Amino acid sequence: MKFSRLIKKYFKSTEELVSMFLGLVIVVVVVGLIYNYIQKGKGNTAVPGISDINISEEDFITKDGTVIDGKDVYVVAKNDSLWKIAVEKYNDGFAWTEIAKINNLKNASLLEAGQKIVLPKIEKKEIVVDTNKETTISTRDYKVLKNDSLWKIAVRTYGDGYQWTKIWQENKSKLNNPNNLEIGMILTLPSLK
């Protein structure tokens, strides 16, 4: 039996079929909207940069802007991020987690200019440069091995995986995509200065 005959047997006209389909779509949309409304009502709405702890700024800030209990207040500037603030204040970008934790930030990527955040008491890391150690490597060739990546080569060669970009820049003429290394390919390793 043909499909069109089967449809005609159950539906007297195509108008009935179209109206039934549109009705089904409307029901699904309405149910989805109701479900979404109910789900929104269940949770709490988090405002970026606002913590759940109800401590007013006056509890720890004096009139001259200094802070009680060894904590500092930082006023967020335009285009600031917790990483930038941590690098500036502690010389360690990974300290952003401590800043987010002490301020009880639900979404650490949403900072507003003028927002005040408390900086925890963390030792500022000193950046030490060893001038005795030879850091330059002469330009040389490297033969790609099985399971190699530019990251692994950079770690093996320079001791720093983030130098993979320099290897890629040096070899862009033979390597269009940094993920497409071929076994046996000869790469030129640049010197670091």
C-alpha positions as CSV (number, residue, x, y, z in Angstrom):
1,M,0.0,0.0,0.0
2,K,1.4,3.4,-0.9
3,F,2.2,5.9,1.7
4,S,-0.1,8.6,0.3
5,R,-3.1,6.2,0.4
6,L,-2.3,5.3,4.0
7,I,-2.2,9.0,4.9
8,K,-5.5,9.6,3.0
9,K,-7.1,6.7,4.9
10,Y,-6.4,8.3,8.3
11,F,-6.7,11.9,7.4
12,K,-9.4,13.3,5.2
13,S,-7.3,16.2,3.9
14,T,-3.8,17.6,4.0
15,E,-5.2,20.5,6.0
16,E,-5.9,18.2,8.9
17,L,-2.4,16.8,8.7
18,V,-0.8,20.3,8.7
19,S,-3.0,21.6,11.5
20,M,-2.2,18.5,13.6
21,F,1.5,19.1,13.0
22,L,1.3,22.8,13.9
23,G,-0.7,22.0,17.0
24,L,2.0,19.5,18.1
25,V,4.7,22.1,17.6
26,I,2.8,24.6,19.7
27,V,2.3,22.2,22.5
28,V,6.1,21.3,22.5
29,V,7.0,25.0,22.6
30,V,4.6,25.8,25.4
31,V,5.8,22.8,27.5
32,G,9.4,23.9,27.0
33,L,8.7,27.5,28.1
34,I,6.9,26.3,31.2
35,Y,9.8,23.9,32.0
36,N,12.3,26.8,31.6
37,Y,10.2,29.1,33.8
38,I,10.0,26.5,36.6
39,Q,13.8,25.7,36.3
40,K,14.7,29.5,36.6
41,G,12.6,29.8,39.7
42,K,14.4,26.9,41.5
43,G,17.9,28.3,41.5
44,N,19.3,31.5,42.8
45,T,20.5,34.2,40.4
46,A,24.1,35.1,40.8
47,V,25.2,38.6,40.1
48,P,28.9,38.7,38.9
49,G,31.3,40.0,41.5
50,I,28.9,39.8,44.3
51,S,29.6,37.3,47.1
52,D,27.2,35.4,49.3
53,I,29.1,36.6,52.3
54,N,27.4,39.7,53.8
55,I,30.3,41.8,54.9
56,S,30.2,45.4,54.1
57,E,33.3,47.2,52.9
58,E,33.2,49.4,56.0
59,D,33.9,46.3,58.1
60,F,37.5,46.1,56.8
61,I,38.3,49.4,55.0
62,T,39.5,52.5,56.9
63,K,38.9,56.1,55.7
64,D,42.3,56.4,54.1
65,G,41.7,53.3,52.0
66,T,43.9,50.9,53.9
67,V,42.5,47.6,55.1
68,I,42.2,46.0,58.5
69,D,43.5,42.4,59.1
70,G,46.3,42.6,56.6
71,K,44.1,42.5,53.5
72,D,44.4,45.0,50.6
73,V,41.6,46.3,48.4
74,Y,42.1,46.5,44.7
75,V,39.9,48.6,42.4
76,V,39.4,46.8,39.1
77,A,40.4,48.8,36.1
78,K,39.1,48.4,32.6
79,N,40.2,45.2,30.8
80,D,41.5,43.8,34.1
81,S,41.3,40.0,34.8
82,L,42.2,38.1,38.0
83,W,45.2,36.7,36.1
84,K,46.5,40.2,35.4
85,I,45.9,41.3,38.9
86,A,47.7,38.3,40.3
87,V,50.7,38.8,38.1
88,E,50.9,42.5,39.0
89,K,50.5,42.0,42.8
90,Y,52.2,38.6,43.3
91,N,54.3,37.9,40.2
92,D,52.3,34.7,39.9
93,G,49.2,34.4,37.6
94,F,48.1,31.2,39.3
95,A,47.4,33.2,42.5
96,W,44.1,34.3,40.8
97,T,42.4,31.3,42.4
98,E,43.2,32.6,45.8
99,I,41.8,36.0,44.9
100,A,38.6,34.4,43.5
101,K,38.3,32.3,46.6
102,I,38.6,35.1,49.2
103,N,36.1,37.2,47.3
104,N,33.8,34.2,46.8
105,L,33.4,35.0,43.1
106,K,31.0,32.6,41.3
107,N,32.3,33.6,37.8
108,A,35.9,34.8,38.1
109,S,35.9,36.0,34.4
110,L,33.3,38.7,35.0
111,L,34.9,41.7,36.6
112,E,33.6,45.2,36.2
113,A,35.7,48.4,36.2
114,G,35.4,50.1,39.5
115,Q,34.6,46.9,41.4
116,K,36.5,46.5,44.6
117,I,38.1,43.1,45.4
118,V,40.0,42.0,48.5
119,L,43.5,40.8,47.9
120,P,44.7,38.0,50.2
121,K,48.0,38.1,52.1
122,I,50.3,36.0,49.8
123,E,54.0,36.2,49.5
124,K,55.1,38.0,46.4
125,K,57.2,35.6,44.3
126,E,60.6,36.8,43.3
127,I,61.6,36.3,39.7
128,V,65.2,35.0,39.7
129,V,67.2,35.0,36.5
130,D,70.3,32.7,36.5
131,T,72.9,34.5,34.5
132,N,75.4,31.7,34.8
133,K,73.3,29.2,32.9
134,E,73.8,29.1,29.1
135,T,70.3,29.8,27.7
136,T,71.2,30.1,24.0
137,I,71.0,27.1,21.8
138,S,72.5,27.3,18.4
139,T,70.3,26.7,15.4
140,R,70.2,23.0,14.6
141,D,68.1,20.4,12.9
142,Y,65.7,18.0,14.6
143,K,64.3,14.8,13.1
144,V,60.7,14.2,14.2
145,L,60.1,10.9,16.0
146,K,56.9,8.9,16.5
147,N,54.4,10.6,18.9
148,D,56.3,13.9,18.7
149,S,54.6,17.2,19.0
150,L,56.0,20.7,18.9
151,W,55.3,21.0,22.7
152,K,57.3,17.8,23.4
153,I,60.2,19.0,21.2
154,A,60.2,22.4,22.9
155,V,60.3,20.8,26.4
156,R,63.1,18.4,25.3
157,T,65.1,21.2,23.6
158,Y,64.5,24.3,25.7
159,G,63.0,23.0,28.9
160,D,59.9,25.1,28.2
161,G,56.9,23.8,26.2
162,Y,55.6,27.3,25.5
163,Q,58.6,27.8,23.1
164,W,56.8,25.5,20.6
165,T,55.5,28.7,18.8
166,K,59.1,29.7,18.0
167,I,59.8,26.3,16.5
168,W,56.6,26.6,14.4
169,Q,57.4,30.1,13.3
170,E,60.9,28.9,12.2
171,N,59.4,26.0,10.2
172,K,56.2,27.6,8.7
173,S,57.5,27.1,5.2
174,K,57.3,23.3,5.6
175,L,54.7,23.0,8.3
176,N,51.4,24.7,7.6
177,N,49.6,23.2,10.7
178,P,51.5,22.7,13.9
179,N,49.6,19.5,14.6
180,N,50.6,17.9,11.3
181,L,54.1,16.6,12.1
182,E,55.3,13.7,10.0
183,I,57.7,11.1,11.3
184,G,61.1,11.7,9.8
185,M,60.4,15.4,9.0
186,I,63.5,17.6,9.6
187,L,62.7,20.7,11.7
188,T,65.0,23.7,12.2
189,L,65.3,24.6,15.9
190,P,65.9,28.3,16.4
191,S,68.3,29.6,19.0
192,L,66.8,31.4,22.1
193,K,68.3,34.8,22.9
